[in-house]
Amino acid sequence: MENIATSTALPTTQAAIKDIFWNTNYNNKLVCNAMIDVTLAPDRSKVPTNWRNSIFRIHTKDQSYPPVLFKLDDMLPIWPHELTDMIAMLSSGLPAVELLAQLEEMHTPELLNRRGLIINYWIKI
């Protein structure tokens, strides 16, 4: 008798692992099983539709932590004025005003206000 469960199963596919590079292990967050990261929002036209559950290998340029795999579980776009101290502290260890100043140094205030920020929620796998 044919095993219906195996004969009709869809083939499994391995998700492609994308490599990203951080300057350092900010706030020692790569040790955590789940973390958030606040950064400049990507250009809306360049966000892939299948970003949810994408797998990333996060490297540190200063080798402060070995490469580690995380799944991007969620992304929440916000405007810079919506960033709270609580979210900023979890992301960077800095109050919101200081994190925004740091992001403005990395980018420009105009770019931050045009594209906004993104809160990424990561889960270690």
N, C-alpha and C positions, 0 to 999 in steps of 0.2 A: 504494500500500500504506500502511495506517495505521501511524503511529509509535506503538508500544505504550508506549514509555517516557514519551512526553508525554501520551498519552491516559489513562493510569492514574495519573499523578503526583498526589500529594495537594497541595492548595493550600498555599502557604507563608504563614505569618502573621508579622507583625512583632510582636516582644515589646514590651509597653508599657514605657516608661522611667519609672522612679519617681525623683523628686527627693528627696534628703536633704541636710540642712544640718549641717555640722560647724562648731564655733566657729572653728577655725583648721586649718591643715595640720599636724596633730600629727606630730612626729618627721620632718617632710618626706616622709611616706610616699606622698603623692599623685604624687610623681615616679616612684615605682617601678612596674614592670610587674606585680608581684604583691605583696600585703601581707596582714598579719593585723591584726585590730582586736579588742580585748577590751572588752566592754561588758556592761551589765546584760542578762540574758537576757529575751527578750520573754515576755509572759504566754503560756503554752503554748496556751491556747484561741484566741489571736490570731495564731498562726503559720500562714500559708497553706501548703497542702500542695504547692503548686507553686513554692516559693521557690528551688529549685535552678536555677541559670542565669538568675535574675532579673537584669535590667539596671538599674543605678542611675546617675544623674547626681549626683555628689557636689559640692556647693557649699561654699565656706567663707564664713562670715558676715563675717569680717574681710577678705575678698578677698585672702588671702595666696596663693591659687593659683586659676587659672581653673577653671570647672566641667569635670569630667572623667568619662568613662564607665568603669564597672567592672562586671564580672559577679560576682555572689555565687556562688562555686563550692562552698563547703562551710560548714557551721556545726557547731561542736562544743560542746555544753553541758558545763560543769564547775561544781563548787562552789568558792566562794572559797578554801577551804583547799587546793585542788588547783592553784592558780595558781603557776607556777614563775617564777623570775627570768628565765629565758631567754625565755619567752613574753611576759612583761610588758615586758622590754627591747625586744623586736622590735615590740611594739604601741605603746609609749609613750615608750621611752627611760628608763623608771623601773624600779627593782627592784619586785618583787611587793608588798612591804609598802607602798611609797609609792603604787603604783597603786591598791591596795585602799583606802588612806586617801583618795585623791582620789575614787574611786567612792563611798565612804561619805559624803563631803561632798556629792556630787551627788545621791545618793539617801539611803537610810538603811541602817544595818547590818541591820536586820530585813528590809528588802526584798531586800537582796543575799542574805541567808541563806535566804529563802523561795523566791526565783526563781532564784538562782544567776547565773552568768556565761555568756556565749556568746563563743566564739572564731570570728570570721568570717574566712574566707579569700577574698580578692578577687583577681581577675585583670583587668588593664586591657584594654579592647577598643578 
